[in-house]
Amino acid sequence: MNASPARQGAQLPAGDVSVFFPVMPARPADVIGFAELVRDTSLTRLWMGQSLTLDTNQVFSHLAGQGLCIPVGTAVTVMALRHPYEAAASARSVAALTGESVIAGFGPGGANFVRSLRGSTYESPLTASREYVSLVREALTGETVRRDGRYHVLHGALPALPFGNPPVHVGLGVLRPGMARLAGEVADAAITWLTPLPYLRDTLLPALREGARSQYRSLPRVVSLVHFAVDRTDRDVRALVLAANRMHLSSEHYTSMLRGAGVQADPADVNAGAEALVENQVFVTGSAGEIAERIREYFHSGVDEVVLSPSGVLVRHGIEAALVDLRAVLGELEHEHV
């Protein structure tokens, strides 16, 4: 899953560094600067999340049509929005159009949103996720799938492509040990979001290894999304954190994970939660060099790929300011290897 040799510039630390476009785009042009950064530097992959404005996979395909054929990933798309068969076909289509690898990441989504789509929540998000990821992976093999699950049913096969199946790896969003164990059992990648590094290292990674061992399979790729902002005189750090994470800090789903990891986050006090994210370096700020040093700690802790998200800066100060921060941190990461 490394960057293709034609795109690699200076060497990065032992691990891959990627970038996350952090908002639902209003125009395809919004994403072009991020895609060009991946094309022109040592960044490994462009990631996007679930988008209900312009569909994420269609944006990736549009970029390919503009000549920006780069590795991409989704972190993460909501399972209830797509049947596993269509999810496999869509991800494979992106890989075919770009000629590069795709990491298709999925997650069960918030309970209220799932209820609004299905009429009921998943009584067992773990079972729903196991079925979904397994069906997508099986469909991507091109073989006929015959499965009747509790939440998902699939009887069929994807039509063969004349040039074979391009590389698609299936990821699972991971917040807690149960989902980490499941990712170890069935996924190609485990994708973490807003998870403190000690919690990732001491709780999620051991659960991931346990799941992989139970199925006699290799450890999935560990992908960690890291929110960051370079400290500049015209910036209010707390405002940046809230711009990036207000919804998460207002959610019991995320804040209970943070509290379990030792970060004092309460949905009733998002301002205190924002300060706690900075204090615990979940939202990483400081000079570009200090941010780069924190990223290296992720690699030393067992993470394979760090995905940089400049979401607070982009929302508060615009796309170009976010790209300036990304270039600054990337320059620091590359510096010691030049």
Disulfide bonds with the S-S distance in Angstrom:
none
